[in-house]
Amino acid sequence: LGGALGDAAGGPFEGKTAPVEVRWPNSLFVSDETQLTFATCEAIVASRSVLPEAIAESFARWHRERRITGVGSSVLKALVELEAGGH
């Protein structure tokens, strides 16, 4: 949860160049990185182990259920391929 909060608070500053005035943002959002982290954690807890197949299935299921938003083209391509049975 700490990583999710840090990601949400730091998101508005991503890609900015120094100097940046760092202040608490007016609104927080959950990034695709945090969503994928939650999907990873869900798979690890469910399988009680770190199984790449379980994590991939979790990613595909989250994508199918439209629980992952804001992804770039490379991640979207990977999710679509996972959902179609790719590696």
C-alpha positions in Angstrom: 0.0 0.0 0.0 2.9 2.3 0.7 4.1 1.8 -2.9 0.7 2.6 -4.3 0.5 5.8 -2.2 4.0 6.8 -3.3 3.2 6.1 -6.9 -0.1 8.1 -6.7 1.6 11.0 -5.0 4.6 11.0 -7.4 2.6 10.4 -10.6 2.0 14.1 -11.4 5.7 14.7 -11.3 6.7 11.8 -13.6 8.7 12.9 -16.6 9.3 16.4 -15.3 12.7 17.9 -15.3 14.5 19.6 -12.5 13.8 21.9 -10.7 10.4 20.7 -9.7 8.3 22.2 -7.0 7.3 19.1 -5.0 4.0 19.5 -3.2 1.1 17.1 -2.3 -1.1 16.8 -5.4 -4.7 17.9 -5.2 -5.9 14.5 -6.5 -4.4 11.1 -6.5 -4.8 8.4 -9.1 -3.9 4.7 -9.3 -1.4 4.1 -12.2 -1.1 1.1 -14.4 2.1 0.2 -12.5 0.1 0.0 -9.2 -2.7 -1.9 -10.8 -0.2 -4.5 -12.2 1.5 -4.6 -8.7 -1.9 -5.4 -7.1 -2.6 -8.1 -9.8 0.9 -9.6 -9.0 0.2 -9.6 -5.3 -3.2 -11.2 -5.8 -1.6 -14.0 -7.8 1.1 -14.6 -5.2 -1.4 -14.7 -2.3 -3.8 -17.0 -4.2 -1.0 -19.5 -5.3 1.0 -19.1 -2.1 4.1 -18.9 -4.3 5.7 -16.8 -7.0 4.5 -18.6 -10.1 5.0 -16.8 -13.4 2.0 -18.6 -14.9 -0.3 -17.5 -12.1 0.9 -13.9 -12.4 0.4 -13.9 -16.2 -3.1 -15.3 -15.7 -3.9 -12.6 -13.1 -2.7 -10.0 -15.6 -4.9 -11.5 -18.3 -7.9 -11.7 -16.0 -7.5 -8.1 -14.8 -7.2 -6.9 -18.4 -10.3 -8.9 -19.4 -12.2 -7.4 -16.5 -11.0 -3.9 -17.5 -9.3 -3.4 -14.2 -6.0 -2.1 -15.7 -6.2 1.4 -17.2 -3.7 3.9 -18.6 -1.2 1.4 -20.1 1.2 2.2 -22.8 1.3 0.4 -26.2 3.9 -2.2 -25.2 2.0 -3.2 -22.0 -1.3 -3.2 -23.9 0.2 -5.5 -26.6 1.5 -7.9 -23.9 -1.8 -8.0 -22.1 -3.7 -8.7 -25.3 -1.3 -11.4 -26.2 -1.6 -12.9 -22.7 -5.3 -12.9 -22.9 -5.1 -14.7 -26.3 -2.9 -17.4 -24.7 0.5 -16.1 -25.5 3.6 -16.1 -23.3 
